[in-house]
Amino acid sequence: MLVFMVRGLFQKLNYPYTQFACSKLSGDQIFDPVWEAVSRLERIGFYVLTLTCDGASPNRRLWKLHEKDKEPVNKVLNVFASEGTRYLYFISDPPHLVKTIRNSWCNHKRNLWCNGKCISWGHLVKLYLQDTKTALGLRLLPTLKFEHIYLSTFSKMRVDLAAQVCPLHTYIHCIMFSLCYCLVWL
């Protein structure tokens, strides 16, 4: 299902503008409907400022169709803007970016770095195991569950699990734990 949503920046507006039932699409097939939607929304008085989507290959292809001289593009001139020169910005959906970060982090070949210190997925696993062993039931990360740490192929696709693993307090505790762990083993 392809859905174009209209969302307000300064007003509470969240409206499904149009939907297309489909099983497979390419960026080439999305190109014309995107610009048709921008044109119609601009004509009825909306200011279309961004095109926000996840990192699926058709969406990445749509962005590539706007490239000039093989240079990546993050904005294009909105030719339907009524007041002259205004750009349409391409933005990746933040929850999906968080999922990409989490999936890269849990890949054992990659690590996060903070101030020159490595934070591996193993640190988060150790933190989780240590946190669940507390006798009093008081945990530093009570929202961190088994399914957040031990990822299956299906759970790697779940944006909600990634968003729950990646909040700032998880990183802070993980950094504190990794520093303490390093101090103990030095």
Salt bridges, closest charged atoms under 4 A:
ASP28 OD1 - ARG61 NH2 3.24
GLU36 OE2 - ARG40 NE 2.59
GLU42 OE2 - ARG86 NH1 2.84
ASP54 OD2 - HIS96 NE2 3.93
GLU67 OE2 - LYS64 NZ 3.91
GLU83 OE2 - ARG86 NE 2.45
ASP93 OD2 - HIS96 ND1 2.60
ASP131 OD2 - ARG139 NE 3.11
ASP160 OD2 - ARG158 NH2 2.77
